[in-house]
Amino acid sequence: MLLLGAAAGGPLFGGCASSPVSGQSILVGMSEDDEIRADRRAAPHQFSRDLGAVQDAGVNRYVTEVGQSLASRSHRPNLPYNYRALNANYVNAYTFPAGSIGVTRGILLDLDDEAELAALLGHEIGHVNARHAAQRQGQAMAAQIAVASAAIAGEMRYGGGTGLLVGMAGQVGSSALLASYSRDNEREADSLGVEYMTRAGYPADGMAGLMRTLTSEGRSRPGLVETMFSSHPMSEERLRNAEQAAAARRGTSPGADPKRLRERYLDATAPVRALRPTIEGCQRGELAAGKRNLPEAEGHLKTALAAAPRDYAANVLMAKVLLSARRAGEAQRFLDTAKAVYPSEAQALRLSGANQVAAGRYAQGLADLDRTEQLLPGDPGIAFLKGLAYEQLGDRPAAATQYRRYVQAVPSGEQAQYATQRLRQWGAPR
């Protein structure tokens, strides 16, 4: 990582394998097929938690082009790598085991040039190639995917079928799914990142520049990167190592005159940088909301929306703040805007469905929840919400079907207790 995502689906078995990087024997808890299945199952849910890919296709195409230029020169070039520039405002990047890589718009705002972006992506690709997820997580991943795919149940809690509460932890992602690496893992990923970026023609000092940028960001605005730094300290040692690697590799990159490519980076990311006032307003709003200072959060998000009234992330975050303040009617207006702005992204639909159910608009809630499942299947939390809606509509068979789906996927917790109680009362099989 800078923060790693790891999760899995299906049975996992520990064993030894040859490292794709060193050729030495390593102890892993996942086969390569397991890594790919885990990646495909978990990454879409985390990307949606981070408010989906930025809507500008050019930005995503650019990040993908840079990433693919590195991955094609890596030790595992045939993995199904994919890349997203995400609407999340916090400063970070992360990867899943088979190379689904997310880069937040918050960090794109801070990078200076394409060489730093290559260093960022090279580091994440390094984790994938060294199979750090398979080594570190093993059997624990099987349980983590159930927790992560039920993320909505962690965001929303109901009391007796009503009373919606929404958590404001969006800036830290799904902690059950994203795990830190060891310092040795981080050193190896840094080293591999330098190797891949220089193979692709970038100067090695792009990695040192990235480390300096993140270290400076952590000192000046620690709240924006505290999750990244808590799981992965940006140590002076890593900065020194990056500077030494750059000094050792100067003049060894392919091509006579390797470039930092600042102008190309600025041009390609211009749609993100044009949103700087909105992104920074969202950052301040999320930090305030995380401290439960909802009036301050609302003020910052109003500023963000004044600069870009139809920004998807700002509308969703304002809705979350208002839901936390129990102002559900006002929140729904922002969710309706978000759904209209980005109809193919599930986060606003999911929140809207929950809000509609809590407000007693069960048919509207079910429509939003059905659409959420179409876009992002595999979240048992949706089944729980649909069960509530069907129960209130008096359709016990349909409600029982949804409650059964939920408890089979998530057998413990407040929601599971509620669903199990209903199934018992109705004499429905579990």
C-alpha positions, -999 to +999 in steps of 0.1 A: +000+000+000+001+027+009-029+008+022-036-028+011-070-042+004-073-080+010-102-103+011-113-136-003-142-159-012-143-196-012-121-221+008-085-211+014-057-234+023-022-225+035+008-239+017+041-231+001+047-215-033+076-199-052+077-161-050+072-146-084+098-120-075+126-139-058+119-175-068+123-185-031+097-206-012+070-185+006+042-195+028+008-184+013-028-188+023-042-183-012-037-198-046-035-174-076-071-184-085-081-175-049-065-141-053-084-134-085-117-146-070-112-125-039-103-095-059-133-097-082-157-102-053-144-076-029-130-047-050-163-035-064-177-030-029-147-010-017-147+011-048-183+019-042-176+028-006-151+052-020-179+067-041-171+050-074-148+059-102-145+096-111-169+103-139-143+117-163-134+088-185-102+105-196-088+106-160-095+069-155-080+061-189-049+080-180-044+062-147-050+029-164-024+037-191+003+045-166-006+015-145-006-009-174+028+004-186+042-007-152+022-040-148+033-052-182+069-050-171+063-066-137+069-102-125+032-111-129+022-093-161-008-116-169-029-108-139-062-090-146-050-056-134-076-028-134-074+008-121-098+033-107-094+070-100-120+072-072-142+100-059-130+095-024-114+127-009-089+112+016-053+108+005-044+072-004-041+043-029-047+006-023-047-027-041-065-060-039-047-093-043-049-097-081-043-060-090-076-041-087-061-007-077-078+023-064-063+058-064-083+086-046-089+120-061-075+133-029-041+119-036-043+129-073-047+164-062-014+162-043+009+145-067+033+167-087+039+147-119+035+115-138+066+100-122+051+103-088+019+086-101+040+059-115+058+054-082+024+052-064+010+026-088+044+008-090+043+004-052+008-011-053+018-034-082+048-044-061+025-057-033+006-077-059+037-092-075+053-102-041+020-118-031+019-100+002-018-104+006-016-142+001+013-143+026-002-121+052-038-129+054-043-165+044-073-181+062-084-148+078-095-135+044-125-159+043-140-143+073-131-107+062-151-109+029-183-116+048-177-086+070-168-064+041-197-074+019-220-065+047-205-031+050-239-014+048-249-031+081-220-012+097-231+021+083-268+017+091-285+005+122-322+002+129-340+001+162-371-020+159-372-016+122-371+022+122-347+050+133-319+052+107-283+060+119-255+065+094-218+063+102-195+089+089-163+068+084-162+071+047-128+086+047-111+055+061-126+029+039-136-006+050-112-014+078-123-050+079-111-053+043-080-031+041-051-043+062-017-030+068+015-046+057+047-053+076+076-029+072+095-056+053+065-058+029+065-021+024+103-020+018+099-047-008+070-029-025+090+003-026+119-015-042+097-032-067+079+000-075+112+017-084+122-013-105+089-013-125+088+025-130+124+026-142+117-003-166+089+018-180+112+048-185+104+069-155+132+084-133+137+066-100+135+099-081+097+098-087+095+075-058+115+099-036+092+127-047+062+107-038+076+099-003+084+136+002+049+146-009+032+122+015+055+130+044+048+167+039+011+161+036+011+140+068+028+168+087+006+197+074-028+179+073-025+147+094-062+140+095-064+134+058-038+106+059-040+093+094-055+060+082-027+055+058+000+065+082-015+044+111-013+012+090+018+022+071+040+049+087+058+071+062+091+067+080+122+087+074+139+053+066+116+048+036+123+083+023+161+077+027+158+044+009+139+060-019+165+088-023+193+062-022+176+041-049+171+072-070+208+081-067+219+046-076+196+043-106+201+077-122+211+072-158+200+036-158+164+041-169+155+032-205+157+061-229+183+089-230+163+115-211+137+101-187+111+127-178+090+135-148+062+144-173+047+171-151+028+189-179+012+156-192+002+148-156-014+183-151-032+181-184-046+146-178-057+153-143-071+188-150-107+177-144-098+166-109-077+197-101-106+219-113-126+205-084-100+215-058-123+238-038-149+211-037-125+183-028-109+204-001-143+213+013-153+176+013-121+168+031-127+194+058-164+182+061-154+146+065-129+154+092-154+174+111-181+147+107-156+121+119-153+142+151-191+143+153-192+180+147-221+179+123-228+216+121-192+223+111-193+194+086-224+208+071-208+242+067-178+228+049-200+207+026-221+237+017-189+254+006-180+223-014-214+222-031-214+259-038-183+253-060-198+222-077-235+217-070-236+184-089-205+168-075-215+133-066-192+129-036-202+162-020-239+154-024-236+119-009-215+132+020-240+160+027-267+134+028-247+113+053-242+143+076-279+152+074-289+116+081-266+115+111-283+147+123-317+130+118-328+153+090-338+126+066-361+147+044-333+172+036-309+143+031-332+127+005-329+158-017-291+154-019-294+117-025-319+123-053-294+147-069-266+122-065-286+094-081-294+117-110-257+128-114-243+092-113-270+067-119-246+038-124-230+041-089-245+022-060-237+043-029-264+070-033-290+043-043-281+022-013-284+052+011-316+063-005-331+029-003-324+027+034-336+063+040-368+056+021-375+024+041-368+043+074-393+070+063-420+045+055-418+049+017-413+011+013-421+008-024-396+036-033-371+020-010-374-014-026-369+002-060-337+018-050-325-014-032-333-036-062-313-012-084-284-013-059-283-051-061-283-050-099-253-027-099-235-042-070-245-077-061-232-096-031-241-072-002-262-091+023-270-058+040-294-051+011-313-082+019-318-071+055-332-037+043-355-054+018-367-077+045-377-047+066-395-031+037-415-063+028-423-068+065-438-034+068-458-040+035-472-071+051-455-095+027-441-120+052-430-146+027-409-121+008-396-106+041-387-141+053-368-148+021-347-117+026-341-122+063-330-158+056-305-145+030-291-121+055-286-145+084-271-171+062-245-146+051-241-127+085-251-150+113-243-126+142-249-090+152-279-068+158-294-072+124-290-110+125-307-111+159-336-091+146-340-112+114-337-145+133-364-133+158-388-126+130-382-159+113-389-177+146-420-157+152-433-165+118-423-202+119-402-197+088-373-221+081-339-207+087 
